[in-house]
C-alpha cells in the first residue's frame, strides 16, 4: 500500500472518532459498529463498497463457526502477516480461542511501534483511537491491506 493511501485511510478513520456505536450501521457521525467503520472508510477512500454485508446478529460468529469476516476481507483486500501489519491496515480479532474473528480495527501505527494504536468501534462505545494493549494484541487473528488501485473511483 502506498504511503498516500495509508495516510488517506488513517485520516478518514480518524474523522469517524466520536461516532456512536450502532450495530450494523455505517454512517459517520450517526452510528457504526466495527465493520461499519471499515465500510465507511472504504467508501470514502476507495469508492463504492464492493459488497453489502448480510444482516448479522451480535452472536453471528458463535453461531456460524465460519471465518465470514476473514472470507469477506480476503475478497477485497490483501492478507498480510500480522507482525508485518502497518498503518492503515485492517486487523481482525477473535474474542475467544476457537471462535472465528468477529471484530475489526484499523491500525494507526506499525505493530512494532513501542506504543501501537488502533481505531475501532466497540460495543457501547463511540469510535476511538486507543492503545493496542497486550489483551487486544493476543486476540489478533488476521491482518489485511487496502489495495492500491490504478484509478480509484472515488
Backbone as a chain_set.jsonl record, in Angstrom:
{"seq": "XXXXXXXXXXXXXXXXXXXXXXXXXXXXXXXXXXXXXXXXXXXXXXXXXXXXXXXXXXXXXXXXXXXXXXXXXXXXXXXXXXXXXXXXXXXXXXXXXXXXXXXXXXXXXXXXXXXXXXXXXXXXXXXXXXXXXXXXXXXXXXXXXXXXXXXXXX", "coords": {"N": [[0.866, -1.169, 0.0], [0.57, 2.185, -0.829], [2.213, 5.05, 0.646], [0.627, 7.323, 0.518], [-1.984, 6.254, 0.313], [-2.139, 4.902, 2.758], [-2.076, 7.096, 4.513], [-4.449, 8.403, 3.732], [-6.371, 6.484, 4.519], [-6.002, 6.383, 7.332], [-6.462, 9.079, 8.026], [-9.139, 9.401, 7.201], [-10.353, 7.45, 8.84], [-9.844, 8.54, 11.357], [-11.528, 10.714, 11.216], [-13.925, 9.664, 11.918], [-13.949, 9.417, 14.622], [-15.64, 9.465, 17.677], [-18.11, 8.857, 16.611], [-21.133, 7.347, 17.423], [-21.662, 4.002, 18.744], [-23.499, 1.822, 16.835], [-25.141, -1.023, 16.131], [-24.64, -2.73, 13.104], [-24.669, -0.394, 11.606], [-23.303, 2.19, 9.42], [-22.58, 4.945, 9.214], [-20.974, 7.923, 9.283], [-20.715, 9.935, 12.14], [-23.391, 9.492, 12.807], [-23.74, 6.736, 13.447], [-22.108, 3.564, 13.898], [-20.804, 0.209, 13.719], [-17.966, -1.94, 14.335], [-17.413, -3.116, 11.825], [-18.894, -1.407, 10.234], [-17.403, 0.937, 10.492], [-15.039, 0.27, 9.054], [-16.222, -0.203, 6.562], [-17.269, 2.366, 6.006], [-14.915, 3.908, 5.887], [-13.742, 2.651, 3.718], [-15.596, 3.376, 1.667], [-15.188, 6.166, 1.496], [-12.488, 6.366, 0.828], [-11.878, 4.455, -1.169], [-14.04, 4.326, -2.885], [-17.254, 3.174, -4.031], [-18.772, 0.608, -2.0], [-17.589, -2.763, -2.229], [-19.247, -4.914, -1.734], [-22.333, -5.625, -0.051], [-22.803, -6.314, 3.296], [-24.611, -9.114, 4.659], [-27.517, -9.008, 6.845], [-26.647, -9.28, 10.305], [-26.413, -10.899, 13.452], [-25.546, -10.181, 16.873], [-24.265, -12.416, 17.836], [-23.271, -13.796, 15.649], [-20.788, -14.984, 14.869], [-20.321, -16.958, 16.771], [-22.494, -18.602, 16.29], [-22.266, -19.417, 13.577], [-19.636, -20.353, 13.208], [-17.921, -20.035, 11.116], [-15.28, -18.366, 9.327], [-16.303, -15.797, 8.448], [-15.866, -12.987, 8.347], [-13.132, -12.864, 7.761], [-13.195, -14.182, 5.275], [-14.672, -12.352, 3.707], [-13.005, -10.072, 3.842], [-10.791, -11.123, 2.527], [-11.676, -11.244, -0.073], [-11.489, -8.657, -1.008], [-9.295, -7.308, -0.076], [-5.725, -7.384, 0.565], [-4.126, -10.056, 2.182], [-1.898, -9.86, 4.968], [0.983, -10.802, 6.908], [0.422, -10.778, 10.389], [2.404, -9.686, 12.082], [3.612, -7.975, 10.344], [1.89, -6.006, 9.753], [0.891, -2.702, 8.963], [0.528, 0.914, 9.334], [-2.781, 1.901, 8.626], [-3.659, -0.584, 7.857], [-6.053, -3.271, 8.207], [-7.12, -4.956, 11.048], [-8.209, -8.114, 12.238], [-9.992, -9.554, 14.867], [-10.402, -12.212, 17.242], [-12.534, -12.95, 19.863], [-12.487, -15.082, 21.597], [-10.619, -18.072, 22.049], [-10.698, -20.52, 19.518], [-12.972, -19.554, 18.321], [-14.343, -17.826, 15.471], [-12.905, -14.849, 13.925], [-14.365, -11.763, 14.794], [-14.33, -9.08, 15.138], [-13.144, -5.906, 14.077], [-10.516, -3.555, 13.335], [-8.703, -0.549, 12.566], [-5.345, -0.205, 12.037], [-3.18, 2.211, 13.343], [-0.537, 2.758, 13.77], [2.679, 1.169, 13.21], [2.996, -2.351, 13.9], [5.245, -2.968, 15.395], [5.775, -0.664, 16.718], [6.611, 1.159, 19.672], [4.365, 1.875, 21.162], [1.771, 0.83, 19.95], [-1.254, 1.748, 18.12], [-4.802, 1.647, 17.57], [-7.799, 2.246, 15.647], [-11.168, 1.928, 16.351], [-14.591, 0.727, 16.614], [-16.299, -0.156, 19.386], [-18.588, -2.258, 21.069], [-21.117, -0.437, 22.716], [-19.514, 1.804, 22.943], [-18.236, 4.855, 21.536], [-16.573, 5.399, 18.335], [-13.093, 5.254, 18.619], [-9.635, 6.147, 19.065], [-7.264, 4.063, 20.285], [-4.889, 2.51, 22.545], [-3.113, -0.321, 21.414], [-3.202, -2.646, 23.328], [-1.762, -5.402, 25.214], [-3.82, -7.292, 25.717], [-5.586, -6.896, 23.563], [-3.783, -7.34, 21.464], [-3.148, -10.087, 21.665], [-5.423, -11.217, 20.72], [-5.556, -10.799, 18.023], [-6.215, -12.117, 14.904], [-6.039, -12.005, 12.101], [-4.646, -9.968, 9.429], [-5.161, -7.372, 7.066], [-4.698, -5.553, 4.013], [-5.502, -2.541, 2.368], [-5.936, -2.357, -1.127], [-3.893, -0.774, -3.519], [-5.268, 0.959, -6.161], [-5.162, 1.379, -9.669], [-6.783, 3.41, -10.804], [-8.75, 4.862, -8.748], [-12.22, 4.872, -7.91], [-13.368, 7.227, -6.667]], "CA": [[0.0, 0.0, 0.0], [1.368, 3.406, -0.904], [2.137, 5.922, 1.82], [-0.532, 8.209, 0.35], [-3.201, 5.509, 0.645], [-2.114, 4.698, 4.215], [-2.453, 8.356, 5.138], [-5.878, 8.621, 3.462], [-7.153, 5.556, 5.356], [-5.916, 6.812, 8.729], [-7.127, 10.379, 8.145], [-10.586, 9.175, 7.139], [-10.765, 6.726, 10.047], [-9.846, 9.496, 12.482], [-12.689, 11.616, 11.104], [-15.064, 8.945, 12.492], [-13.838, 9.4, 16.084], [-16.825, 10.004, 18.352], [-19.345, 8.302, 16.053], [-21.683, 6.388, 18.391], [-21.778, 2.599, 18.351], [-24.822, 1.351, 16.44], [-24.991, -2.325, 15.481], [-24.876, -2.83, 11.665], [-24.694, 0.911, 10.942], [-22.051, 2.597, 8.766], [-22.756, 6.347, 8.862], [-20.12, 8.785, 10.109], [-21.425, 10.903, 12.964], [-24.698, 8.983, 13.244], [-23.574, 5.447, 14.104], [-21.451, 2.455, 13.206], [-20.128, -0.807, 14.508], [-16.586, -2.057, 13.856], [-17.458, -3.351, 10.38], [-19.39, -0.176, 9.641], [-16.278, 1.867, 10.422], [-14.204, -0.127, 7.917], [-17.022, 0.034, 5.349], [-17.329, 3.803, 5.767], [-13.588, 4.349, 5.45], [-13.61, 2.133, 2.35], [-16.393, 4.212, 0.751], [-14.581, 7.485, 1.322], [-11.14, 6.28, 0.278], [-11.789, 3.582, -2.339], [-15.221, 4.447, -3.733], [-18.405, 2.406, -3.548], [-18.463, -0.655, -1.328], [-17.576, -3.871, -3.173], [-20.392, -5.789, -1.431], [-23.102, -5.253, 1.126], [-22.891, -7.47, 4.185], [-25.974, -9.504, 5.025], [-27.82, -8.712, 8.251], [-25.953, -10.175, 11.218], [-26.729, -10.75, 14.865], [-24.346, -9.983, 17.69], [-23.597, -13.705, 18.08], [-23.137, -14.475, 14.363], [-19.577, -15.806, 14.781], [-20.515, -18.132, 17.621], [-23.499, -19.471, 15.668], [-21.851, -19.989, 12.291], [-18.355, -21.045, 13.304], [-17.153, -19.758, 9.895], [-14.47, -17.141, 9.293], [-17.021, -14.951, 7.5], [-15.203, -11.694, 8.243], [-11.886, -13.121, 7.034], [-13.538, -14.501, 3.88], [-15.055, -11.104, 3.039], [-11.801, -9.246, 3.701], [-9.937, -11.769, 1.517], [-12.195, -10.972, -1.419], [-11.306, -7.264, -1.414], [-8.055, -6.757, 0.472], [-4.596, -8.308, 0.534], [-3.705, -10.514, 3.507], [-0.504, -9.626, 5.351], [1.286, -11.388, 8.215], [0.045, -9.859, 11.464], [3.569, -8.96, 12.585], [4.049, -7.021, 9.323], [0.825, -5.033, 9.525], [1.356, -1.324, 9.084], [-0.51, 1.939, 9.449], [-3.836, 1.832, 7.625], [-4.1, -1.962, 7.65], [-7.212, -3.707, 8.994], [-6.871, -6.115, 11.902], [-9.391, -8.876, 12.646], [-9.791, -10.113, 16.198], [-11.315, -13.217, 17.798], [-12.645, -12.676, 21.292], [-12.166, -16.287, 22.363], [-9.916, -19.117, 21.319], [-11.588, -21.482, 18.882], [-14.071, -18.881, 17.637], [-13.904, -17.005, 14.337], [-12.711, -13.415, 14.124], [-15.641, -11.049, 14.666], [-14.123, -7.66, 15.43], [-12.101, -5.341, 13.219], [-9.989, -2.242, 13.685], [-7.712, -0.024, 11.636], [-4.079, 0.051, 12.71], [-2.728, 3.577, 13.125], [0.928, 2.728, 13.797], [3.232, -0.155, 12.917], [2.859, -3.312, 15.007], [6.442, -2.952, 16.236], [5.87, 0.628, 17.387], [6.617, 0.944, 21.136], [3.008, 2.048, 21.7], [0.872, 0.77, 18.792], [-2.599, 2.271, 18.326], [-5.832, 1.256, 16.611], [-9.084, 2.947, 15.632], [-12.245, 0.951, 16.237], [-15.865, 0.922, 17.294], [-16.524, -1.303, 20.268], [-19.963, -2.217, 21.569], [-21.478, 0.532, 23.754], [-18.566, 2.912, 22.971], [-18.063, 5.501, 20.225], [-15.301, 5.166, 17.648], [-11.991, 5.866, 19.367], [-8.259, 5.712, 18.83], [-6.837, 3.514, 21.572], [-3.665, 1.72, 22.554], [-3.234, -1.747, 21.1], [-2.616, -3.27, 24.519], [-1.493, -6.836, 25.105], [-5.077, -8.032, 25.646], [-6.048, -6.826, 22.178], [-2.771, -7.947, 20.583], [-3.21, -11.556, 21.673], [-6.658, -11.641, 20.054], [-5.476, -10.565, 16.577], [-6.213, -13.359, 14.15], [-5.671, -11.751, 10.706], [-4.417, -8.578, 9.019], [-5.42, -7.145, 5.64], [-4.237, -4.267, 3.496], [-6.215, -1.946, 1.236], [-5.18, -2.473, -2.377], [-3.766, 0.411, -4.368], [-5.926, 0.773, -7.44], [-4.62, 2.312, -10.67], [-7.682, 4.571, -10.873], [-9.823, 4.655, -7.773], [-13.492, 5.504, -8.302], [-13.812, 7.992, -5.503]], "C": [[0.907, 1.224, 0.0], [1.21, 4.222, 0.386], [0.945, 6.86, 1.733], [-1.823, 7.515, 0.738], [-3.261, 5.248, 2.144], [-2.61, 5.955, 4.933], [-3.935, 8.659, 4.927], [-6.739, 7.763, 4.377], [-7.165, 6.043, 6.799], [-6.646, 8.139, 8.939], [-8.643, 10.212, 8.129], [-11.075, 8.465, 8.397], [-10.821, 7.668, 11.247], [-11.039, 10.444, 12.413], [-13.963, 10.963, 11.647], [-15.028, 8.934, 14.02], [-15.054, 10.11, 16.687], [-18.141, 9.505, 17.784], [-19.877, 7.246, 17.018], [-21.721, 4.965, 17.839], [-23.237, 2.288, 18.045], [-24.604, 0.078, 15.636], [-25.461, -2.263, 14.029], [-24.896, -1.493, 10.925], [-23.315, 1.244, 10.362], [-22.144, 4.046, 8.3], [-21.964, 7.222, 9.831], [-20.976, 9.808, 10.851], [-22.738, 10.4, 13.517], [-24.574, 7.652, 13.957], [-22.866, 4.427, 13.233], [-21.018, 1.416, 14.225], [-18.735, -0.948, 13.909], [-16.537, -2.28, 12.348], [-17.938, -2.101, 9.653], [-18.306, 0.888, 9.527], [-15.405, 1.537, 9.211], [-14.939, 0.116, 6.605], [-17.06, 1.517, 4.998], [-16.0, 4.368, 5.297], [-13.365, 3.887, 4.014], [-14.335, 3.046, 1.352], [-15.707, 5.539, 0.462], [-13.234, 7.423, 0.604], [-11.097, 5.533, -1.057], [-12.938, 3.773, -3.323], [-16.339, 3.585, -3.182], [-17.96, 1.074, -2.934], [-18.523, -1.814, -2.322], [-18.702, -4.873, -2.941], [-21.08, -5.267, -0.19], [-23.193, -6.469, 2.034], [-24.348, -7.834, 4.463], [-26.254, -9.066, 6.463], [-27.123, -9.733, 9.145], [-26.331, -9.856, 12.653], [-25.427, -10.56, 15.635], [-23.589, -11.29, 17.925], [-23.359, -14.488, 16.795], [-21.917, -15.383, 14.304], [-19.726, -17.089, 15.598], [-21.48, -19.116, 16.97], [-22.967, -20.162, 14.423], [-20.574, -20.807, 12.389], [-17.458, -20.818, 12.086], [-16.37, -18.455, 10.05], [-15.048, -16.184, 8.25], [-16.323, -13.62, 7.282], [-13.89, -11.83, 7.462], [-12.168, -13.385, 5.555], [-13.887, -13.237, 3.104], [-13.834, -10.217, 2.822], [-10.895, -9.81, 2.606], [-10.402, -11.494, 0.092], [-11.801, -9.585, -1.924], [-10.003, -6.622, -0.946], [-6.962, -7.817, 0.382], [-4.234, -8.745, 1.944], [-2.235, -10.181, 3.733], [-0.252, -10.347, 6.666], [1.023, -10.352, 9.308], [1.244, -9.045, 11.938], [4.127, -7.955, 11.575], [2.971, -5.99, 8.992], [1.36, -3.63, 9.786], [0.206, -0.354, 9.198], [-1.5, 1.864, 8.288], [-4.333, 0.43, 7.342], [-5.256, -2.293, 8.598], [-6.848, -4.962, 9.761], [-8.193, -6.781, 12.248], [-9.071, -9.619, 13.937], [-10.82, -11.196, 16.499], [-11.353, -12.981, 19.304], [-12.313, -13.88, 22.162], [-11.471, -17.29, 21.465], [-10.928, -20.1, 20.734], [-12.777, -20.863, 18.176], [-13.522, -18.065, 16.473], [-13.663, -15.556, 14.755], [-14.057, -12.716, 13.925], [-15.54, -9.572, 15.015], [-13.022, -7.146, 14.509], [-11.735, -3.944, 13.688], [-9.003, -1.822, 12.612], [-6.477, 0.35, 12.439], [-3.597, 1.453, 12.352], [-1.203, 3.645, 13.066], [1.4, 1.331, 13.416], [3.091, -1.051, 14.143], [4.06, -3.269, 15.943], [6.698, -1.594, 16.89], [5.87, 0.377, 18.895], [5.233, 1.073, 21.771], [2.02, 2.02, 20.532], [-0.542, 1.209, 19.153], [-3.523, 1.778, 17.226], [-7.003, 2.223, 16.701], [-10.157, 1.885, 15.485], [-13.5, 1.417, 16.938], [-16.1, -0.335, 18.114], [-17.896, -1.142, 20.901], [-20.106, -1.292, 22.776], [-20.536, 1.739, 23.818], [-18.469, 3.554, 21.595], [-16.709, 5.12, 19.616], [-14.214, 5.93, 18.391], [-10.654, 5.352, 18.856], [-7.712, 5.3, 20.181], [-5.525, 2.762, 21.421], [-3.987, 0.266, 22.191], [-2.5, -2.496, 22.211], [-2.488, -4.775, 24.326], [-2.765, -7.664, 24.993], [-5.671, -8.03, 24.245], [-5.073, -7.552, 21.262], [-2.915, -9.471, 20.525], [-4.468, -12.095, 20.99], [-6.629, -11.422, 18.533], [-5.353, -11.91, 15.871], [-5.688, -13.157, 12.729], [-5.407, -10.263, 10.495], [-4.596, -8.489, 7.505], [-5.031, -5.724, 5.271], [-5.136, -3.808, 2.351], [-5.327, -2.081, 0.005], [-5.092, -1.112, -3.059], [-4.424, 0.089, -5.687], [-5.362, 1.778, -8.435], [-5.474, 3.579, -10.779], [-8.841, 4.315, -9.929], [-11.055, 5.44, -8.188], [-14.091, 6.266, -7.132], [-14.782, 9.059, -5.902]], "O": [[1.888, 1.285, 0.741], [0.22, 4.1, 1.107], [0.317, 7.164, 2.747], [-2.668, 8.103, 1.412], [-4.33, 5.362, 2.743], [-3.445, 5.887, 5.835], [-4.607, 9.124, 5.848], [-7.719, 8.244, 4.946], [-8.225, 6.11, 7.421], [-7.369, 8.302, 9.922], [-9.347, 10.807, 8.945], [-12.103, 8.84, 8.96], [-11.745, 7.594, 12.057], [-11.509, 10.923, 13.445], [-14.976, 11.641, 11.818], [-15.985, 8.485, 14.651], [-15.436, 11.2, 16.262], [-19.189, 9.702, 18.399], [-19.138, 6.336, 17.395], [-21.801, 4.754, 16.629], [-24.108, 2.469, 18.895], [-23.961, 0.099, 14.586], [-26.565, -1.792, 13.756], [-25.121, -1.474, 9.715], [-22.303, 0.664, 10.754], [-21.832, 4.357, 7.151], [-22.241, 7.258, 11.03], [-21.844, 10.457, 10.267], [-23.163, 10.833, 14.588], [-25.233, 7.442, 14.976], [-22.999, 4.421, 12.009], [-20.884, 1.695, 15.417], [-18.356, -0.148, 13.054], [-15.7, -1.69, 11.665], [-17.44, -1.777, 8.575], [-18.294, 1.659, 8.567], [-15.068, 2.427, 8.429], [-14.341, 0.59, 5.639], [-16.904, 1.887, 3.834], [-15.964, 5.216, 4.405], [-12.856, 4.644, 3.188], [-13.771, 3.439, 0.331], [-15.654, 5.981, -0.685], [-12.887, 8.336, -0.146], [-10.37, 5.926, -1.969], [-12.807, 3.409, -4.491], [-16.366, 3.296, -1.986], [-16.929, 0.506, -3.297], [-19.414, -1.848, -3.171], [-19.072, -5.606, -3.858], [-20.484, -4.557, 0.62], [-23.614, -7.54, 1.596], [-25.215, -6.961, 4.498], [-25.322, -8.783, 7.216], [-27.019, -10.907, 8.792], [-26.541, -8.699, 13.018], [-24.339, -10.759, 15.094], [-22.386, -11.263, 18.187], [-23.254, -15.714, 16.833], [-22.005, -16.471, 13.734], [-19.31, -18.165, 15.169], [-21.303, -20.329, 17.085], [-23.189, -21.357, 14.231], [-20.441, -21.838, 11.73], [-16.351, -21.352, 12.03], [-16.756, -17.565, 10.807], [-14.37, -15.808, 7.293], [-16.202, -13.169, 6.143], [-13.584, -11.002, 6.604], [-11.465, -12.873, 4.684], [-13.447, -13.067, 1.967], [-13.651, -9.67, 1.734], [-10.299, -9.05, 1.842], [-9.599, -11.512, -0.84], [-11.779, -9.352, -3.133], [-9.655, -5.522, -1.375], [-7.238, -8.995, 0.153], [-4.053, -7.9, 2.821], [-1.43, -10.218, 2.803], [-1.173, -10.494, 7.468], [1.369, -9.181, 9.155], [1.12, -7.843, 12.173], [5.015, -7.17, 11.908], [3.123, -5.199, 8.061], [2.161, -3.402, 10.692], [-0.958, -0.752, 9.164], [-1.109, 1.777, 7.124], [-5.338, 0.266, 6.649], [-5.412, -1.672, 9.65], [-6.329, -5.921, 9.19], [-9.183, -6.102, 12.521], [-8.011, -10.23, 14.073], [-11.968, -11.11, 16.066], [-10.309, -12.829, 19.939], [-11.909, -13.732, 23.315], [-11.718, -17.339, 20.26], [-11.901, -20.462, 21.394], [-13.523, -21.569, 17.498], [-12.36, -17.659, 16.492], [-14.148, -15.099, 15.79], [-14.798, -13.04, 12.997], [-16.556, -8.894, 15.168], [-12.077, -7.871, 14.198], [-12.519, -3.252, 14.339], [-8.524, -2.652, 11.838], [-6.551, 1.12, 13.396], [-3.609, 1.834, 11.182], [-0.647, 4.503, 12.38], [0.589, 0.41, 13.312], [3.068, -0.572, 15.277], [3.923, -3.504, 17.143], [7.725, -1.4, 17.541], [5.186, -0.537, 19.356], [4.958, 0.452, 22.797], [1.484, 3.062, 20.155], [-0.984, 1.076, 20.294], [-3.093, 1.522, 16.101], [-7.174, 2.925, 17.697], [-10.074, 1.035, 14.599], [-13.489, 2.355, 17.736], [-16.099, -1.446, 17.582], [-18.315, -0.032, 21.23], [-19.325, -1.356, 23.725], [-20.731, 2.616, 24.659], [-18.608, 2.864, 20.585], [-15.828, 4.593, 20.295], [-14.386, 7.096, 18.747], [-10.562, 4.263, 18.29], [-7.696, 6.097, 21.118], [-5.107, 2.424, 20.314], [-5.002, -0.288, 22.613], [-1.354, -2.917, 22.058], [-3.044, -5.342, 23.386], [-2.793, -8.644, 24.249], [-6.199, -9.045, 23.79], [-5.492, -8.3, 20.379], [-2.815, -10.067, 19.452], [-4.564, -13.291, 20.715], [-7.565, -11.811, 17.834], [-4.495, -12.728, 16.203], [-4.981, -14.014, 12.2], [-5.869, -9.415, 11.259], [-4.233, -9.404, 6.766], [-5.036, -4.819, 6.106], [-5.487, -4.596, 1.473], [-4.108, -1.933, 0.091], [-6.084, -0.391, -3.163], [-4.156, -0.96, -6.272], [-5.108, 2.925, -8.068], [-4.942, 4.687, -10.84], [-9.8, 3.628, -10.28], [-10.953, 6.532, -8.747], [-15.195, 5.966, -6.677], [-15.265, 9.805, -5.049]]}, "num_chains": 1, "name": "protein.A"}
